[in-house]
Amino acid sequence: MKEYKVVELKLGFRNRSQNFEDLLNQHAREGWTLKEVPSGWNSVVFERDKNR
């Protein structure tokens, strides 16, 4: 079974790429994988196994 998490992006104007990378790495350490970046880049969807 999978579980999903939607995170609203608040990256600021400076260092957007670095802030996005930090967000992805933080969630990857918790076992989340990036599932989707909806158009507009205002949020991202993460997925992981619920029974891990």
Phi and psi restraints in degrees (range 20) as a CNS / XPLOR table:
assign (resid 1 and name C) (resid 2 and name N)
       (resid 2 and name CA) (resid 2 and name C) 1.0 -106.6 20.0 2
assign (resid 2 and name N) (resid 2 and name CA)
       (resid 2 and name C) (resid 3 and name N) 1.0 152.7 20.0 2
assign (resid 2 and name C) (resid 3 and name N)
       (resid 3 and name CA) (resid 3 and name C) 1.0 -126.2 20.0 2
assign (resid 3 and name N) (resid 3 and name CA)
       (resid 3 and name C) (resid 4 and name N) 1.0 153.5 20.0 2
assign (resid 3 and name C) (resid 4 and name N)
       (resid 4 and name CA) (resid 4 and name C) 1.0 -127.2 20.0 2
assign (resid 4 and name N) (resid 4 and name CA)
       (resid 4 and name C) (resid 5 and name N) 1.0 153.5 20.0 2
assign (resid 4 and name C) (resid 5 and name N)
       (resid 5 and name CA) (resid 5 and name C) 1.0 -139.9 20.0 2
assign (resid 5 and name N) (resid 5 and name CA)
       (resid 5 and name C) (resid 6 and name N) 1.0 128.9 20.0 2
assign (resid 5 and name C) (resid 6 and name N)
       (resid 6 and name CA) (resid 6 and name C) 1.0 -106.0 20.0 2
assign (resid 6 and name N) (resid 6 and name CA)
       (resid 6 and name C) (resid 7 and name N) 1.0 126.8 20.0 2
assign (resid 6 and name C) (resid 7 and name N)
       (resid 7 and name CA) (resid 7 and name C) 1.0 -119.0 20.0 2
assign (resid 7 and name N) (resid 7 and name CA)
       (resid 7 and name C) (resid 8 and name N) 1.0 124.6 20.0 2
assign (resid 7 and name C) (resid 8 and name N)
       (resid 8 and name CA) (resid 8 and name C) 1.0 -80.4 20.0 2
assign (resid 8 and name N) (resid 8 and name CA)
       (resid 8 and name C) (resid 9 and name N) 1.0 130.2 20.0 2
assign (resid 8 and name C) (resid 9 and name N)
       (resid 9 and name CA) (resid 9 and name C) 1.0 -82.0 20.0 2
assign (resid 9 and name N) (resid 9 and name CA)
       (resid 9 and name C) (resid 10 and name N) 1.0 130.2 20.0 2
assign (resid 9 and name C) (resid 10 and name N)
       (resid 10 and name CA) (resid 10 and name C) 1.0 -134.3 20.0 2
assign (resid 10 and name N) (resid 10 and name CA)
       (resid 10 and name C) (resid 11 and name N) 1.0 79.7 20.0 2
assign (resid 10 and name C) (resid 11 and name N)
       (resid 11 and name CA) (resid 11 and name C) 1.0 -93.5 20.0 2
assign (resid 11 and name N) (resid 11 and name CA)
       (resid 11 and name C) (resid 12 and name N) 1.0 -14.2 20.0 2
assign (resid 11 and name C) (resid 12 and name N)
       (resid 12 and name CA) (resid 12 and name C) 1.0 78.3 20.0 2
assign (resid 12 and name N) (resid 12 and name CA)
       (resid 12 and name C) (resid 13 and name N) 1.0 -177.1 20.0 2
assign (resid 12 and name C) (resid 13 and name N)
       (resid 13 and name CA) (resid 13 and name C) 1.0 -96.6 20.0 2
assign (resid 13 and name N) (resid 13 and name CA)
       (resid 13 and name C) (resid 14 and name N) 1.0 -28.6 20.0 2
assign (resid 13 and name C) (resid 14 and name N)
       (resid 14 and name CA) (resid 14 and name C) 1.0 -97.2 20.0 2
assign (resid 14 and name N) (resid 14 and name CA)
       (resid 14 and name C) (resid 15 and name N) 1.0 144.2 20.0 2
assign (resid 14 and name C) (resid 15 and name N)
       (resid 15 and name CA) (resid 15 and name C) 1.0 56.2 20.0 2
assign (resid 15 and name N) (resid 15 and name CA)
       (resid 15 and name C) (resid 16 and name N) 1.0 38.3 20.0 2
assign (resid 15 and name C) (resid 16 and name N)
       (resid 16 and name CA) (resid 16 and name C) 1.0 -56.9 20.0 2
assign (resid 16 and name N) (resid 16 and name CA)
       (resid 16 and name C) (resid 17 and name N) 1.0 -44.3 20.0 2
assign (resid 16 and name C) (resid 17 and name N)
       (resid 17 and name CA) (resid 17 and name C) 1.0 -63.9 20.0 2
assign (resid 17 and name N) (resid 17 and name CA)
       (resid 17 and name C) (resid 18 and name N) 1.0 -43.9 20.0 2
assign (resid 17 and name C) (resid 18 and name N)
       (resid 18 and name CA) (resid 18 and name C) 1.0 -66.0 20.0 2
assign (resid 18 and name N) (resid 18 and name CA)
       (resid 18 and name C) (resid 19 and name N) 1.0 -41.7 20.0 2
assign (resid 18 and name C) (resid 19 and name N)
       (resid 19 and name CA) (resid 19 and name C) 1.0 -63.6 20.0 2
assign (resid 19 and name N) (resid 19 and name CA)
       (resid 19 and name C) (resid 20 and name N) 1.0 -39.2 20.0 2
assign (resid 19 and name C) (resid 20 and name N)
       (resid 20 and name CA) (resid 20 and name C) 1.0 -66.0 20.0 2
assign (resid 20 and name N) (resid 20 and name CA)
       (resid 20 and name C) (resid 21 and name N) 1.0 -43.0 20.0 2
assign (resid 20 and name C) (resid 21 and name N)
       (resid 21 and name CA) (resid 21 and name C) 1.0 -62.3 20.0 2
assign (resid 21 and name N) (resid 21 and name CA)
       (resid 21 and name C) (resid 22 and name N) 1.0 -43.0 20.0 2
assign (resid 21 and name C) (resid 22 and name N)
       (resid 22 and name CA) (resid 22 and name C) 1.0 -61.3 20.0 2
assign (resid 22 and name N) (resid 22 and name CA)
       (resid 22 and name C) (resid 23 and name N) 1.0 -41.3 20.0 2
assign (resid 22 and name C) (resid 23 and name N)
       (resid 23 and name CA) (resid 23 and name C) 1.0 -61.9 20.0 2
assign (resid 23 and name N) (resid 23 and name CA)
       (resid 23 and name C) (resid 24 and name N) 1.0 -45.5 20.0 2
assign (resid 23 and name C) (resid 24 and name N)
       (resid 24 and name CA) (resid 24 and name C) 1.0 -63.1 20.0 2
assign (resid 24 and name N) (resid 24 and name CA)
       (resid 24 and name C) (resid 25 and name N) 1.0 -43.6 20.0 2
assign (resid 24 and name C) (resid 25 and name N)
       (resid 25 and name CA) (resid 25 and name C) 1.0 -65.6 20.0 2
assign (resid 25 and name N) (resid 25 and name CA)
       (resid 25 and name C) (resid 26 and name N) 1.0 -38.8 20.0 2
assign (resid 25 and name C) (resid 26 and name N)
       (resid 26 and name CA) (resid 26 and name C) 1.0 -60.3 20.0 2
assign (resid 26 and name N) (resid 26 and name CA)
       (resid 26 and name C) (resid 27 and name N) 1.0 -46.4 20.0 2
assign (resid 26 and name C) (resid 27 and name N)
       (resid 27 and name CA) (resid 27 and name C) 1.0 -72.2 20.0 2
assign (resid 27 and name N) (resid 27 and name CA)
       (resid 27 and name C) (resid 28 and name N) 1.0 -32.4 20.0 2
assign (resid 27 and name C) (resid 28 and name N)
       (resid 28 and name CA) (resid 28 and name C) 1.0 -63.3 20.0 2
assign (resid 28 and name N) (resid 28 and name CA)
       (resid 28 and name C) (resid 29 and name N) 1.0 -38.2 20.0 2
assign (resid 28 and name C) (resid 29 and name N)
       (resid 29 and name CA) (resid 29 and name C) 1.0 -63.0 20.0 2
assign (resid 29 and name N) (resid 29 and name CA)
       (resid 29 and name C) (resid 30 and name N) 1.0 -26.8 20.0 2
assign (resid 29 and name C) (resid 30 and name N)
       (resid 30 and name CA) (resid 30 and name C) 1.0 -88.9 20.0 2
assign (resid 30 and name N) (resid 30 and name CA)
       (resid 30 and name C) (resid 31 and name N) 1.0 2.9 20.0 2
assign (resid 30 and name C) (resid 31 and name N)
       (resid 31 and name CA) (resid 31 and name C) 1.0 95.6 20.0 2
assign (resid 31 and name N) (resid 31 and name CA)
       (resid 31 and name C) (resid 32 and name N) 1.0 4.5 20.0 2
assign (resid 31 and name C) (resid 32 and name N)
       (resid 32 and name CA) (resid 32 and name C) 1.0 -85.4 20.0 2
assign (resid 32 and name N) (resid 32 and name CA)
       (resid 32 and name C) (resid 33 and name N) 1.0 145.1 20.0 2
assign (resid 32 and name C) (resid 33 and name N)
       (resid 33 and name CA) (resid 33 and name C) 1.0 -118.0 20.0 2
assign (resid 33 and name N) (resid 33 and name CA)
       (resid 33 and name C) (resid 34 and name N) 1.0 147.6 20.0 2
assign (resid 33 and name C) (resid 34 and name N)
       (resid 34 and name CA) (resid 34 and name C) 1.0 -72.0 20.0 2
assign (resid 34 and name N) (resid 34 and name CA)
       (resid 34 and name C) (resid 35 and name N) 1.0 124.2 20.0 2
assign (resid 34 and name C) (resid 35 and name N)
       (resid 35 and name CA) (resid 35 and name C) 1.0 -99.8 20.0 2
assign (resid 35 and name N) (resid 35 and name CA)
       (resid 35 and name C) (resid 36 and name N) 1.0 -44.8 20.0 2
assign (resid 35 and name C) (resid 36 and name N)
       (resid 36 and name CA) (resid 36 and name C) 1.0 -159.0 20.0 2
assign (resid 36 and name N) (resid 36 and name CA)
       (resid 36 and name C) (resid 37 and name N) 1.0 145.7 20.0 2
assign (resid 36 and name C) (resid 37 and name N)
       (resid 37 and name CA) (resid 37 and name C) 1.0 -118.9 20.0 2
assign (resid 37 and name N) (resid 37 and name CA)
       (resid 37 and name C) (resid 38 and name N) 1.0 98.8 20.0 2
assign (resid 37 and name C) (resid 38 and name N)
       (resid 38 and name CA) (resid 38 and name C) 1.0 -60.3 20.0 2
assign (resid 38 and name N) (resid 38 and name CA)
       (resid 38 and name C) (resid 39 and name N) 1.0 154.8 20.0 2
assign (resid 38 and name C) (resid 39 and name N)
       (resid 39 and name CA) (resid 39 and name C) 1.0 -57.3 20.0 2
assign (resid 39 and name N) (resid 39 and name CA)
       (resid 39 and name C) (resid 40 and name N) 1.0 142.5 20.0 2
assign (resid 39 and name C) (resid 40 and name N)
       (resid 40 and name CA) (resid 40 and name C) 1.0 100.6 20.0 2
assign (resid 40 and name N) (resid 40 and name CA)
       (resid 40 and name C) (resid 41 and name N) 1.0 -16.0 20.0 2
assign (resid 40 and name C) (resid 41 and name N)
       (resid 41 and name CA) (resid 41 and name C) 1.0 53.8 20.0 2
assign (resid 41 and name N) (resid 41 and name CA)
       (resid 41 and name C) (resid 42 and name N) 1.0 34.5 20.0 2
assign (resid 41 and name C) (resid 42 and name N)
       (resid 42 and name CA) (resid 42 and name C) 1.0 -96.4 20.0 2
assign (resid 42 and name N) (resid 42 and name CA)
       (resid 42 and name C) (resid 43 and name N) 1.0 -9.2 20.0 2
assign (resid 42 and name C) (resid 43 and name N)
       (resid 43 and name CA) (resid 43 and name C) 1.0 -157.8 20.0 2
assign (resid 43 and name N) (resid 43 and name CA)
       (resid 43 and name C) (resid 44 and name N) 1.0 165.0 20.0 2
assign (resid 43 and name C) (resid 44 and name N)
       (resid 44 and name CA) (resid 44 and name C) 1.0 -134.1 20.0 2
assign (resid 44 and name N) (resid 44 and name CA)
       (resid 44 and name C) (resid 45 and name N) 1.0 155.3 20.0 2
assign (resid 44 and name C) (resid 45 and name N)
       (resid 45 and name CA) (resid 45 and name C) 1.0 -116.4 20.0 2
assign (resid 45 and name N) (resid 45 and name CA)
       (resid 45 and name C) (resid 46 and name N) 1.0 126.5 20.0 2
assign (resid 45 and name C) (resid 46 and name N)
       (resid 46 and name CA) (resid 46 and name C) 1.0 -109.7 20.0 2
assign (resid 46 and name N) (resid 46 and name CA)
       (resid 46 and name C) (resid 47 and name N) 1.0 155.4 20.0 2
assign (resid 46 and name C) (resid 47 and name N)
       (resid 47 and name CA) (resid 47 and name C) 1.0 -137.9 20.0 2
assign (resid 47 and name N) (resid 47 and name CA)
       (resid 47 and name C) (resid 48 and name N) 1.0 146.6 20.0 2
assign (resid 47 and name C) (resid 48 and name N)
       (resid 48 and name CA) (resid 48 and name C) 1.0 -155.8 20.0 2
assign (resid 48 and name N) (resid 48 and name CA)
       (resid 48 and name C) (resid 49 and name N) 1.0 162.7 20.0 2
assign (resid 48 and name C) (resid 49 and name N)
       (resid 49 and name CA) (resid 49 and name C) 1.0 -71.4 20.0 2
assign (resid 49 and name N) (resid 49 and name CA)
       (resid 49 and name C) (resid 50 and name N) 1.0 132.1 20.0 2
assign (resid 49 and name C) (resid 50 and name N)
       (resid 50 and name CA) (resid 50 and name C) 1.0 -72.6 20.0 2
assign (resid 50 and name N) (resid 50 and name CA)
       (resid 50 and name C) (resid 51 and name N) 1.0 -34.5 20.0 2
assign (resid 50 and name C) (resid 51 and name N)
       (resid 51 and name CA) (resid 51 and name C) 1.0 -99.3 20.0 2
assign (resid 51 and name N) (resid 51 and name CA)
       (resid 51 and name C) (resid 52 and name N) 1.0 56.3 20.0 2
